[in-house]
């Protein structure tokens, strides 16, 4: 009975690992496509497109090809800003590229962990390093994107003559907080794996 349970457990782990690898490959494609779509959306013939929060303005609008009319409030506006300075344009490009690279690093590290599970080599130093890559990529990637987006936003504001509009520090904090929490959590998992590696080495030494 124990052997059957072990065999079923092994098959289940293999299936889970293969699923993670397949999903990882699909996720990598999605990340690349999303980066391209964002670049196309931001860089337009008329200038840099950026969405800003605006003071609420009442508006009458239609839904479903004018089949239903509604009354509501506009809270955001898409601005097309020509003549954005080169530093801000470069920052926007870096935001897109760094964000995509960070996401791809996370995906690659997760797929590596899945491959390690397939090979039966889960508690090894390389796996612990993979968790470090995941954690740092999440934290540093999110921080870099937030920084570059802020530079890009400031450049757009300057181009439309609204330099006095300050950044919403509260919104920025809450935008970064989930990434920080996720990165720290993954780092804790990596620390646990390092202890597992040491425990496995000690056990093998005793045997």
N, CA and C of each residue as an Amber inpcrd file, in Angstrom:
protein
   621
   0.8250000  -1.2020000   0.0000000   0.0000000   0.0000000   0.0000000
   0.8640000   1.2590000   0.0000000   1.9280000   1.2610000   0.7940000
   2.8090000   2.4220000   0.8600000   3.4660000   2.6770000  -0.4850000
   3.8800000   1.5830000  -1.1770000   4.5280000   1.7490000  -2.4660000
   3.5580000   2.3590000  -3.4750000   2.2880000   1.9260000  -3.4360000
   1.2960000   2.4840000  -4.3440000   1.0690000   3.9680000  -4.0780000
   1.0200000   4.3220000  -2.7940000   0.8330000   5.7240000  -2.4480000
   2.0180000   6.5530000  -2.9160000   3.2420000   6.0220000  -2.7460000
   4.4330000   6.7420000  -3.1870000   4.4200000   6.9210000  -4.6970000
   4.0140000   5.8820000  -5.4200000   3.9640000   5.9700000  -6.8750000
   2.9420000   7.0070000  -7.3240000   1.7630000   7.0170000  -6.6660000
   0.7460000   7.9970000  -7.0020000   1.2250000   9.4090000  -6.6870000
   1.9300000   9.5310000  -5.5460000   2.4650000  10.8360000  -5.1770000
   3.4780000  11.3090000  -6.2030000   4.3360000  10.4070000  -6.6780000
   5.3470000  10.7630000  -7.6690000   4.6990000  11.1920000  -8.9740000
   3.6720000  10.4380000  -9.3990000   2.9760000  10.8120000 -10.6350000
   2.2990000  12.1660000 -10.4920000   1.7270000  12.4250000  -9.3280000
   1.0700000  13.7080000  -9.0940000   2.0690000  14.8530000  -9.1180000
   3.2270000  14.6530000  -8.4870000   4.2550000  15.6900000  -8.4800000
   4.7730000  15.9540000  -9.8840000   4.9410000  14.8720000 -10.6630000
   5.4010000  15.0330000 -12.0430000   4.3900000  15.8150000 -12.8680000
   3.1150000  15.4750000 -12.7030000   2.0690000  16.1880000 -13.4360000
   2.0400000  17.6620000 -13.0450000   2.1900000  17.9420000 -11.7470000
   2.1950000  19.3360000 -11.2850000   3.3800000  20.0870000 -11.8760000
   4.5450000  19.4490000 -11.8760000   5.7460000  20.1040000 -12.4030000
   5.6050000  20.3890000 -13.8950000   5.0810000  19.4260000 -14.6430000
   4.8880000  19.6210000 -16.0830000   3.8850000  20.7420000 -16.3340000
   2.8380000  20.7890000 -15.5250000   1.8380000  21.8540000 -15.6580000
   2.4670000  23.2210000 -15.4300000   3.3050000  23.3120000 -14.4000000
   3.9850000  24.5850000 -14.1140000   4.8690000  24.9930000 -15.2880000
   5.5800000  24.0410000 -15.8680000   6.4680000  24.3440000 -16.9930000
   5.6770000  24.8420000 -18.1990000   4.5730000  24.1780000 -18.4990000
   3.7450000  24.5800000 -19.6400000   3.1530000  25.9760000 -19.4070000
   2.6120000  26.1780000 -18.2100000   2.0360000  27.4910000 -17.8890000
   3.1100000  28.5710000 -17.9090000   4.3170000  28.2140000 -17.4510000
   5.4170000  29.1710000 -17.4830000   5.7530000  29.6040000 -18.8890000
   5.7630000  28.6450000 -19.8290000   6.0460000  28.9820000 -21.2240000
   4.9710000  29.9080000 -21.7880000   3.7160000  29.6030000 -21.4780000
   2.6210000  30.4600000 -21.9410000   2.6990000  31.8430000 -21.3020000
   3.0470000  31.8780000 -20.0080000   3.1510000  33.1630000 -19.3070000
   4.2520000  34.0290000 -19.9130000   5.3540000  33.4040000 -20.3290000
   6.4450000  34.1620000 -20.9440000   5.9790000  34.8290000 -22.2350000
   5.1940000  34.1060000 -23.0160000   4.6470000  34.6820000 -24.2510000
   3.7200000  35.8430000 -23.9310000   2.8850000  35.6720000 -22.9010000
   1.9610000  36.7320000 -22.5010000   2.7210000  37.9790000 -22.0590000
   3.8030000  37.7860000 -21.3040000   4.6010000  38.9280000 -20.8310000
   5.1760000  39.7060000 -22.0110000   5.7130000  38.9970000 -22.9910000
   6.3070000  39.6610000 -24.1580000   5.2430000  40.4040000 -24.9520000
   4.1060000  39.7480000 -25.1680000   3.0130000  40.3970000 -25.9130000
   2.5040000  41.6170000 -25.1620000   2.3630000  41.4990000 -23.8320000
   1.8850000  42.6200000 -23.0270000   2.8490000  43.8050000 -23.0990000
   4.1550000  43.5210000 -23.0920000   5.1460000  44.5990000 -23.1870000
   5.0410000  45.3060000 -24.5350000   4.8750000  44.5360000 -25.5960000
   4.7370000  45.1350000 -26.9270000   3.4670000  45.9750000 -27.0090000
   2.3620000  45.4490000 -26.4800000   1.0970000  46.1830000 -26.5140000
   1.1760000  47.4710000 -25.7100000   1.8720000  47.4200000 -24.5620000
   2.0120000  48.6440000 -23.7680000   2.8280000  49.6880000 -24.5180000
   3.9080000  49.2210000 -25.1880000   4.7240000  50.1600000 -25.9590000
   3.9020000  50.8020000 -27.0780000   3.0910000  49.9940000 -27.7510000
   2.2550000  50.5290000 -28.8280000   1.2290000  51.5020000 -28.2750000
   0.6970000  51.2050000 -27.0960000  -0.3260000  52.0620000 -26.4970000
   0.2510000  53.3850000 -26.0140000   1.4800000  53.3460000 -25.4890000
   2.0860000  54.5540000 -24.9180000   2.6820000  55.4480000 -26.0080000
   3.4200000  54.8520000 -26.9330000   4.1000000  55.6420000 -27.9670000
   3.1840000  55.7470000 -29.1910000   2.5560000  56.9100000 -29.3240000
   1.6060000  57.1360000 -30.4030000   2.1380000  58.2110000 -31.3460000
   1.5870000  58.2610000 -32.5530000   2.0830000  59.2730000 -33.5100000
   2.0170000  60.7030000 -32.9770000   1.0110000  60.9990000 -32.1500000
   0.8680000  62.3630000 -31.6340000   1.6860000  62.6630000 -30.4070000
   2.3350000  61.6600000 -29.8200000   3.1310000  61.8740000 -28.6160000
   3.0060000  60.7070000 -27.6470000   3.2810000  60.9630000 -26.3920000
   3.2250000  59.9490000 -25.3430000   1.8250000  59.9360000 -24.7290000
   1.2050000  58.7670000 -24.6840000  -0.1260000  58.6350000 -24.0820000
   0.0180000  58.2410000 -22.6170000  -0.6670000  58.9650000 -21.7580000
  -0.5860000  58.6840000 -20.3250000  -1.9570000  58.9410000 -19.6870000
  -2.3370000  58.0830000 -18.7530000  -3.6250000  58.2250000 -18.0780000
  -3.4260000  58.8730000 -16.7140000  -4.2030000  59.9180000 -16.4460000
  -4.1200000  60.6380000 -15.1800000  -5.4730000  60.6170000 -14.4760000
  -5.4160000  60.6310000 -13.1390000  -6.6400000  60.8440000 -12.3650000
  -7.0210000  62.3180000 -12.4750000  -8.2930000  62.5890000 -12.6500000
  -8.7690000  63.9650000 -12.7750000  -9.9000000  64.1980000 -11.7790000
 -10.1880000  65.4590000 -11.5360000 -11.3240000  65.7930000 -10.6880000
 -12.6100000  65.2660000 -11.3280000 -13.5090000  64.7790000 -10.4940000
 -14.7370000  64.1950000 -11.0210000 -15.5390000  65.2170000 -11.8310000
 -15.9260000  64.7570000 -13.0200000 -16.7250000  65.5960000 -13.9090000
 -17.9480000  64.8030000 -14.3350000 -19.1590000  65.3400000 -14.1510000
 -20.3530000  64.6040000 -14.5710000 -20.4130000  64.4890000 -16.0840000
 -20.9180000  63.3600000 -16.5590000 -20.9800000  63.1380000 -17.9980000
 -22.1670000  62.2350000 -18.3230000 -22.7760000  62.4820000 -19.4770000
 -23.8090000  61.6000000 -20.0210000 -23.1510000  60.7400000 -21.0900000
 -23.3090000  59.4480000 -20.9740000 -22.6550000  58.5390000 -21.9110000
 -23.6190000  57.4370000 -22.3200000 -23.1930000  56.6610000 -23.3010000
 -24.0030000  55.5480000 -23.7820000 -23.2360000  54.2560000 -23.6530000
 -23.9700000  53.1780000 -23.4900000 -23.3820000  51.8530000 -23.3700000
 -23.9040000  50.9620000 -24.4890000 -23.0530000  50.0120000 -24.9220000
 -23.5070000  49.0420000 -25.9090000 -23.9390000  49.6690000 -27.2120000
 -23.0570000  50.4730000 -27.8360000 -23.3640000  51.1120000 -29.1200000
 -24.6400000  51.9540000 -29.0340000 -24.6990000  52.7610000 -27.9890000
 -25.7830000  53.7190000 -27.7960000 -27.1440000  53.0670000 -27.5340000
 -27.1280000  51.8220000 -27.0830000 -28.3990000  51.1680000 -26.7620000
 -28.9050000  51.5500000 -25.3790000 -28.0230000  52.0500000 -24.5250000
 -28.4280000  52.4310000 -23.1690000 -27.6580000  53.6730000 -22.7480000
 -28.3860000  54.6520000 -22.2310000 -27.7570000  55.8660000 -21.7670000
 -27.5540000  55.8410000 -20.2630000 -26.4380000  56.3860000 -19.7970000
 -26.1430000  56.4190000 -18.3730000 -25.5930000  57.7870000 -18.0050000
 -25.7060000  58.0940000 -16.7270000 -25.0890000  59.2920000 -16.1800000
 -24.0150000  58.8640000 -15.1920000 -22.8700000  59.4870000 -15.2770000
 -21.7860000  59.0870000 -14.3870000 -20.7760000  60.2030000 -14.2190000
 -19.5960000  59.8240000 -13.7560000 -18.5360000  60.7940000 -13.5230000
 -17.2520000  60.2980000 -14.1600000 -16.5250000  61.1880000 -14.8010000
 -15.2000000  60.8720000 -15.3270000 -14.1920000  61.0730000 -14.2060000
 -13.3720000  60.0640000 -13.9340000 -12.3440000  60.1760000 -12.8900000
 -10.9330000  60.0270000 -13.4570000 -10.8190000  59.6360000 -14.7200000
  -9.5200000  59.4980000 -15.3640000  -9.5960000  60.0520000 -16.7810000
  -8.4490000  60.5180000 -17.2720000  -8.3920000  61.0440000 -18.6350000
  -7.1010000  60.5780000 -19.2860000  -7.1870000  60.1960000 -20.5520000
  -6.0180000  59.8100000 -21.3340000  -5.4940000  61.0430000 -22.0490000
  -4.2270000  61.3760000 -21.7910000  -3.6140000  62.5680000 -22.3600000
  -2.5560000  62.1480000 -23.3790000  -2.5420000  62.7990000 -24.5290000
  -1.4940000  62.5840000 -25.5280000  -0.5840000  63.8020000 -25.4820000
   0.6570000  63.6110000 -25.0290000   1.5740000  64.7360000 -24.8240000
   2.6960000  64.7100000 -25.8680000   2.7560000  65.7010000 -26.7370000
   3.8880000  65.8080000 -27.6650000   5.0690000  66.4920000 -26.9960000
   6.2480000  66.2710000 -27.5120000   7.4230000  66.9830000 -27.0250000
   7.8970000  66.5870000 -25.6490000   7.6620000  65.3450000 -25.2290000
   8.1640000  64.8800000 -23.9300000   9.6800000  64.7690000 -24.0030000
  10.3640000  65.2050000 -22.9450000  11.8290000  65.2330000 -22.9600000
  12.4230000  63.8240000 -23.0780000  13.6500000  63.7830000 -23.5660000
  14.3020000  62.5030000 -23.8660000  14.5090000  61.6480000 -22.6250000
  14.7910000  62.2850000 -21.4890000  15.0090000  61.5200000 -20.2600000
  13.7460000  60.7620000 -19.8800000  12.6090000  61.4150000 -19.9610000
  11.3480000  60.7710000 -19.6040000  10.9800000  59.6800000 -20.6090000
  11.2220000  59.9320000 -21.8720000  10.9560000  58.9110000 -22.8910000
  11.8140000  57.6770000 -22.6390000  13.0910000  57.9150000 -22.3270000
  13.9840000  56.7930000 -22.0170000  13.5030000  56.0390000 -20.7860000
  13.0220000  56.7850000 -19.7810000  12.5210000  56.1470000 -18.5650000
  11.3080000  55.2690000 -18.8610000  10.4330000  55.7220000 -19.7370000
   9.2530000  54.9280000 -20.0930000   9.6690000  53.6460000 -20.8060000
  10.6330000  53.7780000 -21.7020000  11.1450000  52.5890000 -22.3960000
  11.7400000  51.6050000 -21.3890000  12.5370000  52.1360000 -20.4530000
  13.1470000  51.2720000 -19.4420000  12.0920000  50.6240000 -18.5530000
  11.0330000  51.3500000 -18.2500000   9.9520000  50.7830000 -17.4490000
   9.3640000  49.5560000 -18.1310000   9.1110000  49.6680000 -19.4240000
   8.5340000  48.5480000 -20.1690000   9.5150000  47.3780000 -20.2360000
  10.7730000  47.6840000 -20.5560000  11.7800000  46.6300000 -20.7310000
  12.1120000  45.9600000 -19.3980000  12.3710000  46.7590000 -18.3680000
  12.7340000  46.2000000 -17.0590000  11.5780000  45.3960000 -16.4810000
  10.3580000  45.8960000 -16.6310000   9.2000000  45.1500000 -16.1420000
   9.0760000  43.7910000 -16.8100000   9.3000000  43.7590000 -18.1280000
   9.2190000  42.4890000 -18.8530000  10.3420000  41.5480000 -18.4420000
  11.5630000  42.0790000 -18.3070000  12.7020000  41.2430000 -17.9180000
  12.4920000  40.6620000 -16.5230000  12.0160000  41.4920000 -15.5860000
  11.7720000  41.0060000 -14.2210000  10.7420000  39.8860000 -14.2240000
   9.6760000  40.0660000 -14.9800000   8.6450000  39.0240000 -15.0550000
   9.1990000  37.7430000 -15.6740000  10.0080000  37.8760000 -16.7180000
  10.5910000  36.7020000 -17.3670000  11.5670000  35.9840000 -16.4410000
  12.3100000  36.7420000 -15.6200000  13.2130000  36.1190000 -14.6500000
  12.4340000  35.3100000 -13.6170000  11.3170000  35.8760000 -13.1550000
  10.4750000  35.1450000 -12.2010000   9.9570000  33.8550000 -12.8280000
   9.4750000  33.9540000 -14.0530000   8.9480000  32.7740000 -14.7450000
  10.0450000  31.7300000 -14.9320000  11.2350000  32.1740000 -15.3720000
  12.3390000  31.2420000 -15.5970000  12.7380000  30.5420000 -14.3050000
  12.7670000  31.2850000 -13.1960000  13.1460000  30.6790000 -11.9200000
  12.0930000  29.6780000 -11.4510000  10.8270000  29.9990000 -11.6490000
   9.7620000  29.0680000 -11.2690000   9.8490000  27.7950000 -12.1090000
  10.0840000  27.9450000 -13.4060000  10.2270000  26.7730000 -14.2800000
  11.4360000  25.9450000 -13.8650000  12.5150000  26.6090000 -13.4470000
  13.7000000  25.8810000 -12.9830000  13.3710000  25.0450000 -11.7510000
  12.5990000  25.6120000 -10.8300000  12.1930000  24.8600000  -9.6400000
  11.3610000  23.6430000 -10.0470000  10.4910000  23.8280000 -11.0310000
   9.6700000  22.7090000 -11.5110000  10.5490000  21.6210000 -12.1280000
  11.5660000  22.0150000 -12.9070000  12.4960000  21.0420000 -13.4800000
  13.2620000  20.3070000 -12.3700000  13.6310000  21.0460000 -11.3360000
  14.3290000  20.4170000 -10.2110000  13.4500000  19.3650000  -9.5560000
  12.1610000  19.6570000  -9.4490000  11.2280000  18.6880000  -8.8780000
  11.1270000  17.4550000  -9.7690000  11.1280000  17.6490000 -11.0750000
  11.0760000  16.5180000 -12.0020000  12.3060000  15.6300000 -11.8670000
  13.4520000  16.2520000 -11.6510000  14.7000000  15.4830000 -11.5230000
  14.8840000  14.9080000 -10.1260000  14.0050000  15.2610000  -9.2040000
  14.1430000  14.7750000  -7.8410000  15.2670000  15.4550000  -7.0900000
  15.6370000  16.6620000  -7.5070000  16.7220000  17.4090000  -6.8740000
  16.1830000  18.7540000  -6.4010000  15.2460000  18.6970000  -5.4500000
  14.5910000  19.9180000  -5.0090000  15.3710000  20.6330000  -3.9180000
  15.9450000  19.8750000  -2.9620000  16.6930000  20.5020000  -1.8730000
  18.1790000  20.5710000  -2.2280000  18.4870000  21.4860000  -3.1520000
  19.8600000  21.7310000  -3.5820000  20.0800000  23.2460000  -3.5680000
  21.3390000  23.6870000  -3.4810000  21.6020000  25.1310000  -3.4230000
  21.0240000  25.8910000  -4.6150000  21.0260000  25.2740000  -5.7930000
  20.5170000  25.9610000  -6.9820000  19.0390000  26.3140000  -6.8300000
  18.2750000  25.4440000  -6.1940000  16.8580000  25.7300000  -5.9870000
  16.6720000  26.9070000  -5.0360000  17.4700000  26.9350000  -3.9850000
  17.3990000  28.0660000  -3.0460000  17.7510000  29.3680000  -3.7560000
  18.7610000  29.3230000  -4.6430000  19.1190000  30.5320000  -5.4030000
  17.9940000  30.9480000  -6.3410000  17.2640000  29.9680000  -6.8650000
  16.1350000  30.2900000  -7.7420000  15.0800000  31.0960000  -6.9850000
  14.8460000  30.7300000  -5.7290000  13.8960000  31.5030000  -4.9290000
  14.4260000  32.9040000  -4.6570000  15.7370000  33.0440000  -4.5000000
  16.3180000  34.3800000  -4.3450000  16.0700000  35.2190000  -5.5990000
  16.2480000  34.5930000  -6.7610000  16.0090000  35.3010000  -8.0270000
  14.5550000  35.7640000  -8.1120000  13.6390000  34.8850000  -7.7140000
  12.2170000  35.2460000  -7.7530000  11.9390000  36.4370000  -6.8390000
  12.4090000  36.3360000  -5.5840000  12.1470000  37.3960000  -4.6230000
  12.7280000  38.7340000  -5.0410000  14.0150000  38.7350000  -5.4220000
  14.6630000  39.9880000  -5.7960000  14.0980000  40.5460000  -7.0920000
  13.7280000  39.6860000  -8.0240000  13.1540000  40.1650000  -9.2860000
  11.8220000  40.8590000  -9.0460000  11.0270000  40.3030000  -8.1350000
   9.7380000  40.9300000  -7.8210000   9.9490000  42.2950000  -7.1820000
  10.7940000  42.3540000  -6.1640000  10.9810000  43.6080000  -5.4180000
  11.6920000  44.6670000  -6.2640000  12.8460000  44.2980000  -6.8250000
  13.6200000  45.2740000  -7.5980000  12.9050000  45.6390000  -8.8950000
  12.2570000  44.6550000  -9.5150000  11.5290000  44.9440000 -10.7460000
  10.3920000  45.9170000 -10.5100000   9.6030000  45.6680000  -9.4740000
   8.4860000  46.5700000  -9.1640000   8.9920000  47.9540000  -8.7830000
  10.0680000  47.9940000  -7.9900000  10.6290000  49.2920000  -7.6000000
  11.1520000  50.0650000  -8.7940000  11.8340000  49.3660000  -9.7130000
  12.3740000  50.0350000 -10.8970000  11.2610000  50.5420000 -11.8030000
  10.2300000  49.7310000 -11.9960000   9.1020000  50.1570000 -12.8320000
   8.4240000  51.3870000 -12.2320000   8.2280000  51.3720000 -10.9210000
   7.6100000  52.5180000 -10.2610000   8.4710000  53.7720000 -10.4210000
   9.7800000  53.6190000 -10.2780000  10.7030000  54.7520000 -10.4220000
  10.6830000  55.3070000 -11.8430000  10.8050000  54.4240000 -12.8290000
  10.8320000  54.8800000 -14.2190000   9.4780000  55.4490000 -14.6470000
   8.3900000  54.8390000 -14.1710000   7.0700000  55.3820000 -14.4900000
   6.8940000  56.7860000 -13.9150000   7.4580000  57.0120000 -12.7200000
   7.3680000  58.3370000 -12.1110000   8.1180000  59.3670000 -12.9480000
   9.3070000  58.9940000 -13.4340000  10.0580000  59.9010000 -14.3100000
   9.2880000  60.1730000 -15.5970000   8.7060000  59.1130000 -16.1630000
   7.9350000  59.2920000 -17.3820000   6.7190000  60.1610000 -17.1640000
   6.0120000  59.9340000 -16.0620000   4.8270000  60.7320000 -15.7260000
   5.1920000  62.2050000 -15.5490000   6.3090000  62.4640000 -14.8670000
   6.7380000  63.8420000 -14.6660000   7.0420000  64.5190000 -16.0010000
   7.6280000  63.7710000 -16.9250000   7.9280000  64.3290000 -18.2420000
   6.6710000  64.6590000 -19.0210000   5.6680000  63.7930000 -18.9140000
   4.3940000  64.0630000 -19.5880000   3.7270000  65.2980000 -18.9830000
   3.7460000  65.3920000 -17.6480000   3.1540000  66.5640000 -16.9850000
   3.8550000  67.8500000 -17.4150000   5.1830000  67.7850000 -17.5190000
   5.9310000  68.9720000 -17.9490000   5.5610000  69.3460000 -19.3780000
   5.3660000  68.3410000 -20.2340000   5.0550000  68.6120000 -21.6360000
   3.6870000  69.2580000 -21.8070000   2.7530000  68.9720000 -20.8990000
   1.4180000  69.5600000 -21.0140000   1.2510000  70.7750000 -20.0980000
   2.3550000  71.2060000 -19.4770000   2.3190000  72.4030000 -18.6460000
   1.6600000  72.2110000 -17.3050000   1.7810000  71.0010000 -16.7560000
   1.1660000  70.7320000 -15.4440000   2.2160000  70.2280000 -14.4590000
   3.3610000  70.9090000 -14.4430000   4.4550000  70.4540000 -13.5870000
   4.1210000  70.4990000 -12.1070000   3.1660000  71.3490000 -11.7310000
   2.8470000  71.5160000 -10.3180000   2.0520000  70.3550000  -9.7320000
   1.5690000  69.4660000 -10.5680000   0.8040000  68.3130000 -10.0770000
   1.7750000  67.3390000  -9.4230000   1.6560000  67.1270000  -8.1310000
   2.5830000  66.2530000  -7.4130000   2.1970000  64.7930000  -7.5220000
   3.1430000  63.9550000  -7.1630000   2.8890000  62.5160000  -7.1750000
   2.0420000  62.1170000  -5.9700000   1.2040000  61.1280000  -6.1610000
   0.3870000  60.5960000  -5.0690000   1.2170000  59.5410000  -4.3420000
   1.8770000  59.9650000  -3.2600000   2.7750000  59.0590000  -2.5530000
   2.0300000  57.8810000  -1.9470000   0.8110000  58.1180000  -1.4890000
   0.0250000  57.0220000  -0.9270000  -0.2680000  55.9480000  -1.9560000
  -0.6520000  56.3850000  -3.1530000  -0.9370000  55.4260000  -4.2240000
   0.3280000  54.6730000  -4.6210000   1.4590000  55.3850000  -4.6550000
   2.7120000  54.7260000  -5.0020000   3.0990000  53.6830000  -3.9580000
   2.8810000  54.0170000  -2.6890000   3.2080000  53.0650000  -1.6310000
   2.3820000  51.7900000  -1.7820000   1.0720000  51.9540000  -1.9870000
   0.2130000  50.7840000  -2.1010000   0.4370000  50.0320000  -3.4060000
   0.9720000  50.7090000  -4.4090000   1.3170000  50.0240000  -5.6580000
   2.5430000  49.1410000  -5.4640000   3.4590000  49.5850000  -4.5890000
   4.6900000  48.8250000  -4.3690000   4.5480000  47.7890000  -3.2660000
   3.6560000  48.0360000  -2.3040000   3.5420000  47.1660000  -1.1300000
   3.2810000  45.6980000  -1.4740000   2.3760000  45.3690000  -2.3940000
   2.1520000  43.9470000  -2.7030000   3.3990000  43.2550000  -3.2440000
   4.1640000  43.9600000  -4.0960000   5.3880000  43.3750000  -4.6350000
   6.4100000  43.1450000  -3.5250000   6.5240000  44.1180000  -2.6110000
   7.4520000  43.9670000  -1.4900000   7.0590000  42.7680000  -0.6350000
   5.7600000  42.6500000  -0.3320000   5.2890000  41.5390000   0.4930000
   5.5340000  40.2010000  -0.2000000   5.2680000  40.1500000  -1.5040000
   5.4770000  38.9040000  -2.2470000   6.9610000  38.5410000  -2.2880000
   7.8150000  39.5410000  -2.5290000   9.2480000  39.2750000  -2.5890000
   9.8010000  38.7920000  -1.2620000   9.3670000  39.4210000  -0.1660000
   9.8200000  39.0010000   1.1640000   9.3330000  37.5840000   1.4610000
   8.0990000  37.2750000   1.1020000   7.5580000  35.9360000   1.3450000
   8.3590000  34.8780000   0.6010000   8.6860000  35.1620000  -0.6580000
   9.4830000  34.2140000  -1.4380000  10.8790000  34.0870000  -0.8370000
  11.4230000  35.2030000  -0.3310000  12.7280000  35.1400000   0.3070000
  12.7210000  34.2470000   1.5360000  11.6260000  34.2690000   2.2840000
  11.4950000  33.3990000   3.4560000  11.4590000  31.9330000   3.0080000
  10.7520000  31.6620000   1.9110000  10.7200000  30.2940000   1.3780000
  12.1230000  29.8550000   0.9690000  12.8710000  30.7740000   0.3430000
  14.2490000  30.4450000  -0.0240000  15.1150000  30.1340000   1.1780000
  14.9130000  30.8850000   2.2630000  15.6430000  30.6180000   3.5040000
  15.2990000  29.2390000   4.0440000  14.0210000  28.8790000   3.9750000
  13.6010000  27.5530000   4.4310000  14.2460000  26.4580000   3.5780000
  14.3510000  26.6840000   2.2790000  14.9780000  25.7020000   1.4050000
  16.4540000  25.5450000   1.7350000  17.1140000  26.6390000   2.0880000
  18.5280000  26.5300000   2.4690000  18.6850000  25.6610000   3.7200000
  17.7580000  25.8070000   4.6620000  17.8020000  24.9450000   5.8430000
  17.5400000  23.5020000   5.4580000  16.6390000  23.2950000   4.4960000
  16.3710000  21.9410000   4.0160000  17.5990000  21.3280000   3.3620000
  18.3530000  22.1550000   2.6190000  19.5850000  21.6730000   1.9840000
  20.5870000  21.2370000   3.0370000  20.7470000  22.0640000   4.0920000
  21.6940000  21.7080000   5.1510000  21.2440000  20.4560000   5.8900000
  19.9460000  20.3540000   6.1500000  19.4220000  19.1730000   6.8390000
  19.6430000  17.9200000   6.0130000  19.4220000  18.0460000   4.6920000
  19.6320000  16.8830000   3.8380000  21.0950000  16.4690000   3.8210000
  22.0030000  17.4450000   3.8050000  23.4410000  17.1230000   3.8220000
  23.8150000  16.4490000   5.1260000  23.2940000  16.9530000   6.2410000
  23.5970000  16.3440000   7.5320000  23.0660000  14.9060000   7.6000000
  21.8500000  14.7000000   7.0500000  21.2550000  13.3540000   7.0650000
  22.0700000  12.4040000   6.2210000  22.4900000  12.8570000   5.0300000
  23.3030000  11.9990000   4.1730000  24.6400000  11.6920000   4.8160000
  25.1810000  12.6770000   5.5620000  26.4380000  12.4220000   6.2510000
  26.3140000  11.3680000   7.3230000  25.1640000  11.3850000   8.0030000
  24.9400000  10.3660000   9.0460000  24.7740000   8.9810000   8.4310000
  24.1390000   8.9150000   7.2510000  23.9490000   7.6190000   6.6080000
  25.2700000   7.1200000   6.0620000
